[in-house]
Amino acid sequence: MPRSSVPALPTFVWPVRVYYEDTDAGGVVFYANYLKFMERARTEWLRSLGYEQDMLRQRDGILFAVRRVTIDYLSPARFNDCLSVTSKLHRVAGASLEFEQTVLREDDAACCCRAGVKVACLNVGTLRPTRLPADLLSKLLPFVSGPAETLS
């Protein structure tokens, strides 16, 4: 999807269709695949703000890695369901981002799962935490929905 057609909103929504490969022997989405859907939504959210992860790696020497996930599975999604994956930036610290994410079935708006995801900003050479680049940080701050963090 072209970047210009996806507006940057406080809660970003990314559509996902469930393919056969996403399901388990019971015909429902395999639990780990919800994490893949959420990863895609966070990547597309960042892209909607004008940042490609390969550009951040090359230009700024950073990459993102999931540090923590807490997830509640609430209602199964099945083959061919259309889902909406939401990403809301809850908190920004010097070297991390915290998201609130949900996966909703579009036909009945049932919440399949919800998660809190903490993403660390890492130096590409050392794989150690590093501060978010100033231009990225200034772009992200208007989207923070949680408590303000001191970023000195």
Backbone as CSV, one residue per row, in Angstrom:
resi,resn,N_x,N_y,N_z,CA_x,CA_y,CA_z,C_x,C_y,C_z
1,MET,0.846,-1.173,0.000,0.000,0.000,0.000,0.889,1.233,0.000
2,PRO,0.648,2.194,-0.863,1.484,3.396,-0.912,1.416,4.174,0.393
3,ARG,2.564,4.721,0.780,2.652,5.469,2.025,1.620,6.587,2.092
4,SER,1.390,7.301,0.990,0.499,8.457,1.006,-0.956,8.084,1.268
5,SER,-1.337,6.811,1.051,-2.727,6.431,1.245,-3.017,5.982,2.676
6,VAL,-2.008,5.932,3.527,-2.202,5.503,4.910,-1.918,6.680,5.828
7,PRO,-2.971,7.346,6.330,-2.734,8.495,7.187,-2.184,8.085,8.550
8,ALA,-1.343,8.926,9.109,-0.810,8.689,10.448,-1.847,9.158,11.465
9,LEU,-2.389,8.234,12.232,-3.421,8.527,13.223,-2.955,8.027,14.583
10,PRO,-3.548,8.544,15.680,-3.154,8.075,17.009,-3.280,6.558,17.168
11,THR,-4.350,5.979,16.628,-4.471,4.528,16.596,-4.388,4.106,15.143
12,PHE,-3.346,3.388,14.822,-3.106,2.940,13.457,-3.802,1.602,13.264
13,VAL,-4.444,1.420,12.132,-5.158,0.178,11.837,-4.610,-0.414,10.547
14,TRP,-4.256,-1.704,10.592,-3.729,-2.391,9.425,-4.580,-3.641,9.169
15,PRO,-5.108,-3.786,7.948,-5.932,-4.960,7.634,-5.085,-6.202,7.363
16,VAL,-5.586,-7.342,7.824,-4.921,-8.626,7.593,-6.009,-9.649,7.276
17,ARG,-5.777,-10.461,6.271,-6.664,-11.595,6.003,-5.973,-12.856,6.493
18,VAL,-6.734,-13.754,7.085,-6.191,-15.019,7.578,-6.108,-15.998,6.419
19,TYR,-4.886,-16.486,6.167,-4.665,-17.501,5.147,-4.594,-18.881,5.803
20,TYR,-4.742,-19.891,4.994,-4.692,-21.258,5.494,-3.403,-21.507,6.280
21,GLU,-2.285,-20.959,5.782,-0.980,-21.157,6.443,-0.920,-20.550,7.840
22,ASP,-1.862,-19.645,8.156,-1.896,-19.002,9.470,-2.604,-19.850,10.520
23,THR,-3.260,-20.930,10.088,-4.101,-21.704,11.004,-3.403,-22.971,11.479
24,ASP,-3.942,-23.514,12.557,-3.414,-24.757,13.109,-4.325,-25.925,12.706
25,ALA,-4.092,-27.084,13.282,-4.872,-28.278,12.941,-6.350,-28.121,13.288
26,GLY,-6.650,-27.220,14.204,-8.045,-26.986,14.593,-8.744,-25.968,13.707
27,GLY,-8.017,-25.403,12.743,-8.633,-24.450,11.826,-8.710,-23.027,12.341
28,VAL,-8.015,-22.751,13.435,-7.991,-21.394,13.971,-6.573,-20.834,13.851
29,VAL,-6.450,-19.530,13.951,-5.131,-18.906,13.848,-4.231,-19.443,14.959
30,PHE,-3.067,-19.933,14.560,-2.061,-20.405,15.508,-1.622,-19.227,16.367
31,TYR,-1.527,-19.414,17.661,-1.332,-18.325,18.604,-0.148,-17.415,18.265
32,ALA,0.964,-17.966,17.809,2.150,-17.157,17.521,1.953,-16.251,16.308
33,ASN,1.024,-16.605,15.442,0.813,-15.798,14.245,0.188,-14.444,14.557
34,TYR,-0.501,-14.314,15.682,-1.010,-13.001,16.080,0.155,-12.025,16.285
35,LEU,1.277,-12.546,16.792,2.460,-11.699,16.980,2.999,-11.223,15.637
36,LYS,2.939,-12.086,14.618,3.363,-11.683,13.272,2.453,-10.590,12.727
37,PHE,1.156,-10.724,12.952,0.214,-9.698,12.489,0.521,-8.364,13.160
38,MET,0.826,-8.406,14.453,1.136,-7.178,15.195,2.441,-6.560,14.707
39,GLU,3.424,-7.398,14.412,4.706,-6.905,13.879,4.486,-6.161,12.569
40,ARG,3.661,-6.737,11.698,3.362,-6.081,10.424,2.702,-4.719,10.652
41,ALA,1.772,-4.670,11.585,1.069,-3.412,11.851,2.017,-2.347,12.389
42,ARG,2.933,-2.720,13.281,3.899,-1.741,13.795,4.818,-1.256,12.675
43,THR,5.231,-2.162,11.805,6.090,-1.788,10.676,5.359,-0.844,9.733
44,GLU,4.106,-1.133,9.441,3.328,-0.274,8.546,3.031,1.069,9.191
45,TRP,2.857,1.093,10.503,2.652,2.360,11.223,3.894,3.235,11.071
46,LEU,5.057,2.631,11.296,6.309,3.371,11.153,6.471,3.867,9.718
47,ARG,6.146,3.031,8.768,6.209,3.409,7.350,5.263,4.577,7.060
48,SER,4.079,4.582,7.671,3.115,5.667,7.452,3.646,7.009,7.961
49,LEU,4.601,6.945,8.886,5.230,8.161,9.412,6.440,8.575,8.572
50,GLY,6.758,7.794,7.552,7.866,8.126,6.655,9.175,7.460,7.009
51,TYR,9.145,6.400,7.824,10.372,5.720,8.232,10.338,4.262,7.811
52,GLU,11.329,3.885,7.040,11.526,2.488,6.664,12.591,1.912,7.580
53,GLN,12.389,0.678,8.031,13.349,0.101,8.969,14.732,-0.105,8.343
54,ASP,14.785,-0.410,7.050,16.107,-0.554,6.435,16.825,0.792,6.344
55,MET,16.060,1.876,6.171,16.657,3.213,6.143,17.205,3.572,7.534
56,LEU,16.456,3.261,8.569,16.921,3.540,9.936,18.204,2.751,10.242
57,ARG,18.259,1.546,9.746,19.461,0.719,9.952,20.660,1.331,9.242
58,GLN,20.491,1.711,7.988,21.598,2.250,7.194,21.982,3.662,7.622
59,ARG,20.996,4.539,7.775,21.278,5.946,8.039,21.627,6.212,9.502
60,ASP,20.865,5.603,10.408,21.020,5.904,11.837,21.702,4.800,12.629
61,GLY,21.924,3.646,12.007,22.598,2.549,12.706,21.765,1.948,13.819
62,ILE,20.429,1.957,13.644,19.566,1.381,14.681,18.670,0.305,14.079
63,LEU,18.199,-0.547,14.970,17.164,-1.516,14.627,16.282,-1.684,15.851
64,PHE,15.135,-2.285,15.649,14.185,-2.495,16.743,14.059,-3.982,17.025
65,ALA,13.959,-4.318,18.307,13.766,-5.706,18.727,12.723,-5.738,19.829
66,VAL,11.824,-6.699,19.746,10.813,-6.843,20.785,11.505,-7.304,22.059
67,ARG,11.246,-6.587,23.129,11.841,-6.913,24.430,10.862,-7.667,25.330
68,ARG,9.576,-7.280,25.249,8.573,-7.891,26.124,7.222,-7.859,25.428
69,VAL,6.462,-8.932,25.631,5.082,-8.986,25.155,4.219,-9.573,26.261
70,THR,3.116,-8.922,26.541,2.070,-9.516,27.367,0.844,-9.586,26.477
71,ILE,0.228,-10.756,26.426,-0.860,-10.946,25.468,-1.995,-11.744,26.096
72,ASP,-3.198,-11.346,25.775,-4.398,-12.072,26.182,-5.119,-12.520,24.918
73,TYR,-5.366,-13.828,24.819,-6.110,-14.386,23.696,-7.567,-14.484,24.117
74,LEU,-8.451,-13.889,23.336,-9.833,-13.736,23.774,-10.860,-14.454,22.902
75,SER,-10.659,-14.467,21.600,-11.631,-15.060,20.678,-10.877,-15.503,19.422
76,PRO,-11.110,-16.729,18.952,-10.314,-17.212,17.829,-10.674,-16.553,16.504
77,ALA,-9.659,-16.404,15.669,-9.861,-16.021,14.272,-9.670,-17.289,13.453
78,ARG,-10.364,-17.349,12.329,-10.340,-18.547,11.497,-9.936,-18.217,10.062
79,PHE,-9.667,-19.272,9.311,-9.309,-19.142,7.908,-10.271,-18.190,7.189
80,ASN,-9.697,-17.285,6.421,-10.389,-16.325,5.566,-11.034,-15.160,6.318
81,ASP,-10.904,-15.118,7.643,-11.394,-13.940,8.383,-10.607,-12.712,7.963
82,CYS,-11.287,-11.577,7.927,-10.622,-10.290,7.740,-10.454,-9.679,9.122
83,LEU,-9.227,-9.301,9.419,-8.884,-8.764,10.741,-8.410,-7.333,10.606
84,SER,-8.566,-6.585,11.677,-7.983,-5.257,11.804,-7.007,-5.314,12.965
85,VAL,-5.764,-4.986,12.688,-4.733,-4.984,13.721,-4.447,-3.533,14.074
86,THR,-4.646,-3.177,15.333,-4.421,-1.802,15.757,-3.090,-1.681,16.486
87,SER,-2.484,-0.531,16.337,-1.240,-0.199,17.034,-1.396,1.198,17.594
88,LYS,-1.202,1.314,18.879,-1.271,2.613,19.534,-0.014,2.770,20.371
89,LEU,0.723,3.837,20.113,1.942,4.094,20.879,1.542,4.586,22.263
90,HIS,1.883,3.797,23.266,1.471,4.120,24.630,2.532,4.929,25.377
91,ARG,3.798,4.636,25.089,4.869,5.288,25.839,6.158,5.284,25.024
92,VAL,6.931,6.340,25.195,8.251,6.431,24.574,9.251,6.758,25.669
93,ALA,10.316,5.993,25.716,11.423,6.299,26.627,12.651,6.516,25.749
94,GLY,13.774,6.796,26.331,14.970,7.111,25.564,15.345,6.076,24.527
95,ALA,15.213,4.791,24.868,15.622,3.722,23.964,14.533,2.671,23.780
96,SER,13.274,3.034,24.028,12.218,2.035,23.863,10.878,2.679,23.518
97,LEU,10.039,1.849,22.936,8.672,2.219,22.586,7.756,1.162,23.192
98,GLU,6.613,1.593,23.719,5.631,0.640,24.222,4.329,0.847,23.475
99,PHE,3.799,-0.257,22.953,2.578,-0.231,22.162,1.460,-0.991,22.851
100,GLU,0.246,-0.541,22.604,-0.951,-1.309,22.916,-1.478,-1.765,21.563
101,GLN,-1.689,-3.071,21.416,-2.148,-3.588,20.142,-3.325,-4.536,20.332
102,THR,-4.213,-4.535,19.358,-5.341,-5.453,19.355,-5.485,-6.059,17.970
103,VAL,-6.082,-7.239,17.941,-6.481,-7.872,16.689,-7.979,-8.083,16.780
104,LEU,-8.705,-7.444,15.868,-10.167,-7.486,15.864,-10.667,-8.185,14.613
105,ARG,-11.718,-9.003,14.759,-12.387,-9.566,13.580,-13.281,-8.495,12.999
106,GLU,-13.201,-8.272,11.709,-13.972,-7.197,11.094,-15.461,-7.495,11.017
107,ASP,-15.839,-8.764,10.853,-17.260,-9.059,10.648,-18.117,-8.812,11.888
108,ASP,-17.554,-9.033,13.068,-18.349,-8.828,14.286,-17.648,-7.951,15.326
109,ALA,-16.493,-7.397,14.982,-15.713,-6.510,15.853,-15.243,-7.195,17.142
110,ALA,-15.258,-8.525,17.165,-14.775,-9.247,18.348,-13.263,-9.074,18.459
111,CYS,-12.811,-8.904,19.679,-11.379,-8.784,19.940,-10.789,-10.188,20.064
112,CYS,-9.941,-10.547,19.109,-9.288,-11.859,19.142,-8.193,-11.902,20.201
113,CYS,-7.416,-10.821,20.272,-6.381,-10.733,21.295,-5.966,-9.280,21.477
114,ARG,-5.368,-9.028,22.617,-4.798,-7.699,22.885,-3.454,-7.913,23.559
115,ALA,-2.549,-6.968,23.277,-1.189,-7.146,23.776,-0.556,-5.812,24.125
116,GLY,0.379,-5.873,25.051,1.298,-4.787,25.324,2.649,-5.233,24.791
117,VAL,3.263,-4.411,23.954,4.527,-4.788,23.316,5.559,-3.701,23.581
118,LYS,6.676,-4.092,24.190,7.779,-3.162,24.411,8.875,-3.475,23.401
119,VAL,9.269,-2.448,22.658,10.264,-2.584,21.606,11.487,-1.763,21.991
120,ALA,12.658,-2.390,21.937,13.903,-1.704,22.258,14.554,-1.190,20.982
121,CYS,15.154,-0.012,21.074,15.946,0.560,19.996,17.392,0.142,20.266
122,LEU,17.996,-0.570,19.296,19.340,-1.119,19.478,20.319,-0.557,18.467
123,ASN,21.564,-0.421,18.892,22.656,-0.068,17.987,22.936,-1.288,17.124
124,VAL,22.965,-1.094,15.817,23.107,-2.210,14.889,24.446,-2.934,15.052
125,GLY,25.503,-2.250,15.450,26.824,-2.861,15.602,26.995,-3.628,16.884
126,THR,26.460,-3.098,17.981,26.676,-3.706,19.293,25.473,-4.494,19.810
127,LEU,24.309,-4.253,19.214,23.038,-4.823,19.683,22.743,-4.438,21.132
128,ARG,23.248,-3.288,21.536,22.979,-2.730,22.867,21.954,-1.613,22.711
129,PRO,21.175,-1.347,23.757,20.193,-0.260,23.677,20.858,1.074,23.345
130,THR,20.169,1.858,22.533,20.637,3.189,22.165,19.439,4.104,22.024
131,ARG,19.664,5.386,22.227,18.578,6.358,22.143,17.973,6.417,20.750
132,LEU,16.698,6.698,20.719,16.019,6.932,19.450,16.608,8.181,18.806
133,PRO,16.777,8.190,17.488,17.259,9.402,16.815,16.293,10.566,17.079
134,ALA,16.827,11.765,17.221,16.035,12.946,17.581,14.896,13.209,16.599
135,ASP,15.151,13.053,15.296,14.081,13.331,14.327,12.951,12.318,14.453
136,LEU,13.279,11.062,14.691,12.259,10.039,14.883,11.486,10.297,16.178
137,LEU,12.207,10.599,17.230,11.572,10.886,18.512,10.575,12.035,18.389
138,SER,10.963,13.112,17.733,10.050,14.259,17.598,8.821,13.894,16.774
139,LYS,8.975,12.985,15.826,7.844,12.534,15.016,6.899,11.640,15.822
140,LEU,7.442,10.883,16.774,6.653,9.933,17.556,5.890,10.563,18.716
141,LEU,6.470,11.569,19.340,5.880,12.123,20.569,4.421,12.531,20.445
142,PRO,3.955,13.108,19.339,2.534,13.471,19.254,1.584,12.273,19.289
143,PHE,2.105,11.060,19.078,1.263,9.874,19.043,1.190,9.128,20.377
144,VAL,1.928,9.587,21.376,1.976,8.894,22.666,0.643,9.083,23.384
145,SER,0.047,7.957,23.771,-1.256,8.013,24.445,-1.153,7.846,25.954
146,GLY,-0.009,7.380,26.446,0.147,7.117,27.867,0.816,8.270,28.599
147,PRO,1.310,7.985,29.809,1.963,9.023,30.601,3.223,9.546,29.942
148,ALA,3.459,10.825,30.120,4.667,11.440,29.550,5.897,10.927,30.260
149,GLU,6.966,10.767,29.523,8.244,10.297,30.062,9.257,11.417,29.879
150,THR,10.111,11.599,30.856,11.155,12.596,30.713,12.259,12.026,29.840
151,LEU,12.580,12.729,28.770,13.559,12.228,27.811,14.780,13.132,27.750
152,SER,15.415,13.362,28.869,16.601,14.219,28.874,17.862,13.432,28.718
